[in-house]
Amino acid sequence: MEEQKLQILELFGGIGSPRVALKNLGVPVKSIDYVEIDEKAVRSYNAMFADELAYKTQSVVGWNLKPDILIHGSPCQDFSIAGHQGKATAAEGRINKGKGGDEGSGTRSSLMWETVHIIEQMGEWKPKVVIWENVKNVLSKHMKHNFEKYLSYMKMLGYTNNYEVLDARDFGLPQARQRVFTVSVLDDEAFDFGMMKRKFMKNIKQFLEEKVDDCYLVTQPSVYSVIGKKGIRRATIIKEYANTITTRQDRTPAQVIDLGGGKYRYLTELECWRLQGYSDEDFLAAKSTCNVEEGKMNRTLYHQAGNSIAVPIFEAMFEVMLPKFFDINVS
């Protein structure tokens, strides 16, 4: 008899942060579907979960689309302040920010409404829990109308919503990364974020490589000249923790490590993955799908780390959620 597995549906799945968290907790998982438009992220995901992806040819008749947990983190660029810096005039920025995630706006962030429609189309049966992650700016005055509309829509579908801004530093990672997590539970009981176990932030030295290639040295005058400066054009020296890991490390605003003697370097791809809570094994599996020429920075791996969600936050969330709503004990 096949082992009972927690069934999840990952939309805008990236490199599978929630699934990694469940794997780390020892919870048997069946990902009944994984949706991600980035072909390179899909290859990394498949490599990371190769041991669990024993796919078999099956008929679509009776195909199961009944996940226990639906997780979505719709693209955040149109909710993010950083997404507009240097990419548009002030007027264009105001227009884009006004759109944000408006339904039918055509922005990437508006894809969150596709998630709502998927739940609607499931009919009477609905996932017990829906988790949505996004940038803190979704709560700003420009964007909050969409956030509140989402909560209202989920309530109409029978869910009780609760949300909180969570920082990766409170879950052991030396990375200042604040994100809004919304947990919607079917019926009347709300998820209690206060039950999540916080952890002391680890020493960032545990996450850094001892020796790195010269390609990580800061050489661009545009970055070198703004080290220690403030404002948009800046490069912050990493001390106790890193700032939010982004999809690029080598352009301002940047963050650098002081090597002494007037030399600085960027975070490596592996360090960025570690600062998101991934293991070296996860990283190496992903790297095997997108190797680059020796002595070159791997933009794909930086991009995947920057777009991901901190794994330990999901671990702490599932440690509370699974016993309470699914009668699944975690170690």
C-alpha positions in Angstrom: 0.0 0.0 0.0 1.4 3.4 -1.0 2.4 5.7 1.9 0.0 8.5 2.5 1.6 11.8 1.4 0.8 15.4 2.0 -0.4 16.7 -1.4 0.8 20.2 -2.4 0.2 22.4 -5.4 3.0 24.9 -6.2 2.1 27.8 -8.4 4.8 30.2 -9.5 6.9 27.5 -7.8 10.5 28.8 -8.4 12.9 26.3 -7.0 10.5 24.7 -4.6 11.2 26.4 -1.3 8.1 24.9 0.5 8.9 21.4 -0.8 12.5 21.7 0.4 11.1 22.7 3.8 8.8 19.7 4.0 11.7 17.4 2.8 13.9 18.8 5.6 11.1 18.1 8.1 10.9 14.5 6.9 7.3 14.9 5.7 6.4 12.6 2.7 5.1 14.9 -0.1 3.3 14.5 -3.3 3.5 17.5 -5.5 0.5 17.0 -7.6 1.5 19.9 -9.8 4.2 22.5 -10.1 3.8 25.6 -12.3 6.7 27.8 -13.2 7.2 29.8 -16.3 11.0 30.1 -15.9 12.4 27.1 -17.9 15.8 27.2 -16.0 14.0 27.2 -12.6 12.1 24.1 -13.7 15.3 22.3 -14.6 16.8 23.2 -11.2 13.7 22.0 -9.4 13.6 18.7 -11.3 17.3 18.1 -10.4 16.8 19.0 -6.8 13.9 16.5 -6.4 15.1 13.9 -8.9 14.9 11.1 -6.3 11.2 11.9 -5.7 10.1 12.4 -9.3 9.3 8.9 -10.4 6.7 10.0 -13.0 4.5 7.4 -14.7 2.3 7.8 -17.7 -1.3 8.2 -16.6 -4.7 9.0 -18.0 -6.2 12.4 -17.4 -9.5 10.6 -16.4 -9.9 10.9 -12.7 -6.7 13.1 -12.5 -6.4 14.4 -9.0 -6.3 18.2 -8.5 -7.1 18.1 -4.8 -4.1 19.4 -3.0 -4.1 19.7 0.8 -2.0 22.8 0.6 -1.9 25.3 -2.3 1.2 27.6 -2.2 1.6 30.6 -4.5 4.0 33.5 -4.6 3.0 35.4 -7.7 5.7 37.5 -9.3 6.3 40.5 -7.1 7.9 43.0 -9.6 4.8 45.1 -9.9 4.3 45.3 -6.1 8.0 46.1 -5.5 9.5 49.5 -5.2 12.9 48.1 -6.3 11.3 46.8 -9.4 10.9 50.3 -10.8 14.2 51.9 -9.9 16.1 52.9 -13.0 13.6 51.2 -15.3 11.0 53.9 -15.9 10.4 57.6 -15.8 8.7 59.0 -12.7 5.4 59.2 -14.5 5.7 55.6 -15.8 6.6 54.5 -12.3 3.4 56.0 -10.9 1.4 54.3 -13.6 3.0 50.9 -13.0 2.7 51.2 -9.2 -0.9 52.1 -9.6 -1.5 48.9 -11.5 0.3 46.6 -9.1 -1.7 43.5 -9.1 -5.0 44.8 -10.4 -7.0 42.0 -11.9 -6.9 42.2 -15.7 -4.0 44.7 -15.7 -1.6 42.4 -17.5 1.1 42.8 -14.9 3.0 39.8 -13.7 1.7 40.4 -10.1 -1.9 40.2 -11.4 -1.4 36.5 -11.9 -2.4 36.1 -8.2 -6.0 36.3 -9.4 -5.4 33.2 -11.6 -4.8 31.4 -8.3 -8.1 32.5 -7.0 -9.8 31.4 -10.2 -8.1 28.0 -9.9 -9.6 27.5 -6.4 -13.0 28.7 -7.7 -12.9 26.1 -10.5 -12.2 23.3 -8.1 -15.9 23.3 -7.2 -17.1 22.1 -3.8 -13.7 20.7 -2.9 -11.0 23.2 -1.9 -7.5 22.9 -0.4 -7.5 23.1 3.4 -4.8 25.7 3.4 -3.6 28.4 0.9 -0.3 30.2 1.5 0.6 33.4 -0.4 3.9 35.1 -0.1 4.8 38.5 -1.4 6.9 41.6 -0.8 6.2 43.9 2.1 5.2 46.7 -0.4 1.9 44.8 -1.0 0.7 46.5 2.2 1.6 50.0 0.9 -1.1 52.6 0.2 -0.6 52.0 -3.6 -1.1 48.3 -3.4 -3.2 47.5 -0.4 -6.5 47.7 -2.2 -5.4 44.6 -4.1 -4.3 42.8 -1.0 -7.6 43.6 0.7 -9.5 42.5 -2.3 -7.6 39.2 -2.3 -8.5 38.6 1.4 -12.1 39.5 0.7 -12.2 37.0 -2.2 -10.7 34.2 -0.1 -13.2 34.9 2.6 -16.0 34.6 0.1 -14.6 31.2 -0.9 -14.9 30.1 2.7 -11.4 30.8 4.1 -10.3 32.5 7.3 -7.3 34.7 6.6 -4.4 35.8 8.7 -1.2 37.5 7.6 2.1 38.7 9.0 5.4 40.3 7.9 8.1 37.7 8.6 11.8 38.4 8.6 14.3 35.7 7.7 16.6 37.0 10.5 14.0 35.8 13.0 14.3 32.2 11.7 18.1 31.8 11.9 19.2 33.3 8.6 21.6 36.3 8.6 19.6 38.0 5.8 17.3 41.0 6.3 14.4 39.7 4.2 10.9 40.9 5.1 8.0 39.3 3.3 4.3 39.2 3.8 2.9 35.7 4.4 -0.9 35.2 4.1 -2.3 31.9 5.4 -5.9 31.2 4.5 -7.5 28.2 6.3 -10.8 26.7 5.1 -13.6 27.3 7.5 -13.4 29.3 10.8 -10.0 28.7 12.4 -7.2 31.1 11.7 -3.5 30.2 11.5 -1.6 31.6 14.5 1.7 33.1 13.4 2.6 33.6 17.1 3.0 29.8 17.4 5.9 29.7 14.9 9.2 29.1 16.6 11.7 31.9 16.2 15.4 31.1 16.2 18.5 33.2 17.0 20.2 34.5 13.9 23.3 32.5 13.0 26.7 34.0 12.5 27.1 35.0 8.8 30.6 33.5 8.7 29.0 30.1 8.7 27.5 30.9 5.3 30.5 32.3 3.6 33.1 30.5 1.5 36.7 30.7 2.5 38.2 30.9 -1.0 36.4 32.3 -4.0 37.4 33.0 -7.6 38.6 36.4 -8.7 35.4 36.9 -10.7 33.6 37.8 -7.5 36.0 40.8 -6.8 34.4 44.2 -7.1 36.1 45.8 -10.2 33.3 48.0 -11.7 34.0 51.7 -10.9 30.2 52.3 -10.7 30.0 50.0 -7.7 33.5 50.6 -6.2 32.9 54.3 -6.0 29.7 54.0 -3.9 30.9 51.6 -1.3 29.8 52.9 2.1 27.5 55.5 0.5 23.7 55.9 1.2 20.8 56.3 -1.2 19.9 54.4 -4.4 23.5 54.5 -5.7 25.2 52.6 -2.8 27.1 49.5 -1.9 26.7 48.3 1.6 29.5 46.5 3.4 28.1 43.2 4.9 28.7 42.9 8.6 26.4 40.9 10.9 23.9 40.0 8.1 23.3 40.5 4.4 20.6 42.7 3.0 17.8 41.1 1.0 19.3 38.7 -1.6 18.4 39.9 -5.1 18.6 38.4 -8.5 21.8 40.4 -9.2 24.7 41.1 -6.9 26.9 43.1 -9.2 24.9 46.3 -9.7 23.8 49.0 -7.3 22.3 49.1 -4.8 24.8 46.3 -4.0 26.3 44.6 -0.9 29.9 43.6 -0.6 32.3 41.8 1.7 35.3 43.7 2.9 38.5 41.7 2.2 40.8 44.3 3.7 43.4 46.3 1.9 40.9 48.2 -0.1 39.5 45.0 -1.8 35.9 43.9 -1.8 33.9 41.0 -3.2 30.3 40.0 -4.0 28.5 37.1 -2.4 28.9 33.9 -4.4 25.9 32.0 -5.8 26.4 29.3 -3.2 26.4 31.9 -0.4 23.1 33.4 -1.7 21.5 29.9 -1.7 22.7 29.3 1.8 21.3 32.6 3.0 17.9 31.5 1.7 18.2 28.3 3.7 19.1 25.8 1.0 21.6 23.0 1.5 24.8 22.7 -0.5 23.3 19.5 -2.0 20.3 21.5 -3.2 22.6 24.1 -4.8 24.9 21.5 -6.5 21.9 19.7 -8.0 20.6 23.0 -9.4 24.1 24.0 -10.6 24.4 20.7 -12.5 21.7 22.0 -14.9 23.3 25.3 -15.7 27.0 25.3 -15.5 28.9 28.2 -16.9 32.4 28.8 -18.0 35.0 28.6 -15.2 35.8 32.1 -13.8 32.3 33.5 -14.7 29.5 34.4 -12.3 26.4 32.2 -12.8 23.5 34.6 -13.4 20.9 31.8 -13.4 21.7 30.6 -9.9 21.7 34.2 -8.6 18.4 34.8 -10.2 16.9 31.7 -8.7 18.1 32.5 -5.2 16.8 36.1 -5.4 13.4 35.0 -6.5 13.0 32.3 -3.8 11.5 32.2 -0.4 13.5 31.6 2.8 13.2 27.9 3.5 13.3 28.1 7.4 10.2 30.3 7.4 8.3 27.5 5.7 9.8 25.0 8.1 8.6 27.0 11.1 5.2 27.4 9.5 4.7 23.8 8.7 5.7 22.7 12.2 2.7 24.6 13.5 0.3 23.9 10.6 0.7 20.2 9.9 -0.2 18.9 13.4 -3.1 21.3 13.8 -4.8 21.1 10.5 -3.6 17.7 9.0 -2.8 15.6 12.1 0.7 15.1 10.8 3.5 15.2 13.4 6.8 16.6 12.4 10.2 15.9 13.9 
